[in-house]
């Protein structure tokens, strides 16, 4: 995972790339309705403002500026919504939620902390035969909204963590401290032997306290069966700015 710290130089805000393991299944989906019949999209990323959708089969029919209506589905929960298509690329499209009719509150309720925790799975001791990097100790996932990666040194001591929180990012590494940022771009980079995703983040000049507090709230509610006390204490200590 040496490429995870590649730095992209530009004239604007600092942008950094991370390459992280990818879980092959996603329970968060969007069933689009209307244009050329119903189509089911994987929700690749989601925030309170919008989401990135990927159509697994066939060609998606939308163009930038069009409206898409449908149902957001996650572990038995359903939310009817409308969104405007902002960009299109092959089978992927980015949409922004229609802000009318109180949808903002409905999205926040749908992506509430309790729902995120209820949907979180510890992939590090799941039954699936995942090819994990040797230095990845713990991996927790709640589909599109949240992922937690905890890494270790070769001697077994915990060395760093990374968290994706909706469209936010936070990490801590020994000797570098806490960084926060915002998700700019997300794509898969599958090879014949590995399943990885590449993320581009715009890094904040200073750690964003709202992102840090969100991370603290999640760590405080993670069940002990999913993450040992020592790992929770490690995360809590590093997030105590």
C-alpha positions as CSV (number, residue, x, y, z in Angstrom):
1,X,0.0,0.0,0.0
2,X,2.9,2.3,-0.5
3,X,1.0,4.3,-3.1
4,X,-1.5,5.5,-0.6
5,X,0.5,8.6,0.1
6,X,1.0,9.8,-3.4
7,X,0.8,13.6,-3.4
8,X,-0.7,15.5,-6.4
9,X,0.8,18.9,-6.8
10,X,-1.3,21.7,-8.1
11,X,-1.8,25.5,-7.7
12,X,-4.9,25.2,-5.6
13,X,-5.8,23.3,-2.4
14,X,-3.6,20.3,-1.5
15,X,-5.0,17.1,-3.0
16,X,-3.9,13.6,-2.0
17,X,-4.6,10.1,-3.2
18,X,-5.4,7.1,-1.2
19,X,-5.7,3.5,-2.5
20,X,-7.8,1.4,-0.1
21,X,-9.2,-2.1,-0.2
22,X,-12.7,-2.5,-1.7
23,X,-15.5,-4.7,-0.4
24,X,-17.1,-6.4,-3.5
25,X,-20.8,-6.1,-2.3
26,X,-22.8,-3.0,-1.5
27,X,-26.2,-3.1,0.2
28,X,-26.9,0.6,-0.5
29,X,-28.7,1.0,-3.8
30,X,-30.9,3.4,-5.8
31,X,-33.8,2.2,-8.0
32,X,-34.3,4.8,-10.7
33,X,-37.8,5.1,-12.1
34,X,-39.2,6.5,-15.3
35,X,-36.8,6.9,-18.2
36,X,-36.4,3.7,-20.1
37,X,-37.9,1.7,-17.3
38,X,-36.6,0.9,-13.8
39,X,-32.8,0.5,-13.3
40,X,-31.0,-0.4,-10.1
41,X,-27.8,1.5,-9.4
42,X,-25.0,0.8,-6.8
43,X,-24.5,3.9,-4.6
44,X,-20.8,4.3,-4.7
45,X,-20.6,7.4,-2.5
46,X,-23.3,9.5,-0.7
47,X,-23.5,12.6,1.4
48,X,-26.2,14.8,2.7
49,X,-26.1,16.7,-0.7
50,X,-25.9,14.0,-3.3
51,X,-24.5,10.7,-4.4
52,X,-22.5,8.9,-7.1
53,X,-24.3,6.1,-8.8
54,X,-22.9,3.2,-10.9
55,X,-25.0,1.1,-13.2
56,X,-23.8,-2.5,-13.2
57,X,-25.5,-3.7,-16.4
58,X,-26.5,-1.8,-19.5
59,X,-26.1,1.8,-20.5
60,X,-27.5,4.5,-18.2
61,X,-29.8,6.8,-20.1
62,X,-29.4,10.2,-18.4
63,X,-27.6,13.4,-19.4
64,X,-26.4,16.3,-17.3
65,X,-29.2,18.6,-16.2
66,X,-31.9,16.0,-16.3
67,X,-33.9,14.9,-13.2
68,X,-33.8,11.4,-11.9
69,X,-36.5,10.0,-9.6
70,X,-36.4,6.8,-7.6
71,X,-36.0,5.0,-4.3
72,X,-32.9,4.9,-2.1
73,X,-32.8,1.5,-0.4
74,X,-30.6,0.4,2.5
75,X,-31.1,-2.7,4.6
76,X,-34.9,-2.6,4.4
77,X,-35.2,1.2,4.7
78,X,-36.5,3.1,1.7
79,X,-36.6,6.8,0.8
80,X,-38.3,8.3,-2.2
81,X,-36.4,11.2,-3.7
82,X,-35.6,13.3,-6.8
83,X,-32.2,14.5,-7.9
84,X,-30.5,16.5,-10.6
85,X,-27.9,14.8,-12.7
86,X,-24.7,16.9,-12.5
87,X,-22.2,14.7,-14.5
88,X,-22.3,11.5,-16.5
89,X,-19.4,9.1,-17.4
90,X,-20.1,5.8,-19.1
91,X,-22.0,3.8,-16.4
92,X,-21.6,6.4,-13.6
93,X,-23.4,9.6,-12.8
94,X,-23.3,12.1,-10.0
95,X,-26.5,13.6,-8.7
96,X,-27.5,16.4,-6.3
97,X,-30.6,15.9,-4.3
98,X,-33.6,18.2,-4.9
99,X,-33.6,20.4,-1.8
100,X,-37.4,21.0,-1.8
101,X,-40.0,19.3,0.3
102,X,-37.8,18.8,3.3
103,X,-35.6,16.1,1.7
104,X,-32.6,17.4,3.6
105,X,-34.0,16.3,6.9
106,X,-35.1,13.0,5.4
107,X,-31.6,12.3,4.1
108,X,-30.1,13.1,7.5
109,X,-32.5,10.8,9.2
110,X,-31.8,8.0,6.6
111,X,-28.1,8.4,7.1
112,X,-28.4,8.9,10.9
113,X,-25.6,7.8,13.2
114,X,-27.8,5.0,14.6
115,X,-28.5,3.7,11.1
116,X,-24.8,3.8,10.2
117,X,-23.8,1.9,13.3
118,X,-26.6,-0.7,12.8
119,X,-25.3,-1.3,9.2
120,X,-21.7,-1.6,10.2
121,X,-19.9,-4.9,9.6
122,X,-16.4,-6.0,10.8
123,X,-14.9,-7.3,7.6
124,X,-11.7,-8.4,9.4
125,X,-13.4,-11.4,10.9
126,X,-16.1,-12.0,8.4
127,X,-16.7,-15.4,6.6
128,X,-15.7,-14.0,3.1
129,X,-12.3,-14.8,1.8
130,X,-11.1,-11.3,1.4
131,X,-7.5,-10.6,0.3
132,X,-6.6,-8.1,3.0
133,X,-3.2,-6.2,3.0
134,X,-0.9,-7.8,5.6
135,X,-0.7,-4.6,7.7
136,X,-4.5,-4.0,7.8
137,X,-5.6,-5.1,11.2
138,X,-9.3,-3.9,11.4
139,X,-11.8,-3.0,8.7
140,X,-15.3,-1.9,9.5
141,X,-17.8,-0.9,6.8
142,X,-21.3,0.6,6.6
143,X,-21.7,0.4,2.8
144,X,-21.5,3.9,1.2
145,X,-21.6,6.1,4.2
146,X,-18.7,5.0,6.4
147,X,-15.6,2.9,6.4
148,X,-12.9,2.5,9.1
149,X,-9.4,1.1,8.4
150,X,-7.0,0.5,11.2
151,X,-3.4,-0.5,10.2
152,X,-0.5,-2.0,12.2
153,X,3.3,-2.0,12.3
154,X,5.1,-5.3,11.5
155,X,5.6,-5.7,15.3
156,X,1.8,-5.6,15.8
157,X,1.4,-2.1,17.3
158,X,-1.3,0.0,15.7
159,X,0.2,2.5,13.3
160,X,-2.5,4.6,11.7
161,X,-6.2,4.8,10.9
162,X,-8.3,6.2,8.0
163,X,-12.0,6.9,8.1
164,X,-14.4,7.8,5.2
165,X,-17.4,9.6,6.6
166,X,-19.9,10.3,3.9
167,X,-18.0,12.8,1.7
168,X,-15.4,13.5,4.5
169,X,-12.1,11.9,5.3
170,X,-10.0,11.7,8.4
171,X,-6.8,9.9,9.2
172,X,-4.0,9.7,11.8
173,X,-0.5,8.5,11.2
174,X,2.4,8.2,13.7
175,X,4.6,11.3,13.4
176,X,2.1,13.2,11.2
177,X,-1.0,13.6,13.4
178,X,-4.6,14.1,12.2
179,X,-5.6,15.2,8.7
180,X,-9.1,15.8,7.5
181,X,-10.4,16.4,4.0
182,X,-13.2,16.2,1.5
183,X,-13.8,13.5,-1.1
184,X,-13.3,14.8,-4.6
185,X,-13.2,11.6,-6.8
186,X,-13.6,7.9,-6.3
187,X,-12.9,5.1,-8.8
188,X,-12.2,1.4,-8.7
189,X,-8.8,0.2,-9.9
190,X,-9.4,-3.6,-10.1
191,X,-6.5,-5.8,-11.2
192,X,-6.6,-9.6,-11.6
193,X,-5.3,-10.1,-8.1
194,X,-6.7,-7.3,-6.0
195,X,-9.9,-5.2,-5.5
196,X,-9.0,-1.6,-4.6
197,X,-10.6,1.8,-4.8
198,X,-8.7,5.0,-5.5
199,X,-9.8,8.1,-3.6
200,X,-8.8,11.8,-4.2
201,X,-9.2,14.0,-1.2
202,X,-8.9,17.8,-0.9
203,X,-7.0,18.1,2.4
204,X,-8.0,20.8,4.9
205,X,-5.3,23.3,5.9
206,X,-6.2,22.4,9.6
207,X,-8.2,19.5,10.9
208,X,-11.9,20.2,10.6
209,X,-13.4,19.9,14.0
210,X,-16.9,18.9,12.8
211,X,-15.3,16.0,10.9
212,X,-13.3,15.0,14.0
213,X,-16.5,15.2,16.2
214,X,-18.4,13.0,13.7
215,X,-15.6,10.4,13.9
216,X,-15.6,10.5,17.7
217,X,-19.3,9.9,17.7
218,X,-19.0,6.9,15.5
219,X,-16.1,5.4,17.5
220,X,-18.0,5.8,20.7
221,X,-20.9,3.7,19.4
222,X,-19.0,0.9,17.6
223,X,-19.9,-2.4,19.3
224,X,-17.1,-4.0,21.2
225,X,-17.8,-7.2,19.3
226,X,-16.8,-5.3,16.1
227,X,-13.7,-3.6,17.4
228,X,-11.7,-4.5,20.5
229,X,-11.4,-2.1,23.4
230,X,-7.7,-1.5,22.7
231,X,-8.4,-0.4,19.1
232,X,-11.3,1.8,20.2
233,X,-9.1,3.4,22.8
234,X,-6.4,4.0,20.1
235,X,-8.9,5.8,17.9
236,X,-10.4,7.8,20.7
237,X,-7.0,8.9,21.9
238,X,-5.9,10.1,18.5
239,X,-9.1,11.9,17.9
240,X,-8.9,13.8,21.2
241,X,-7.4,17.0,19.6
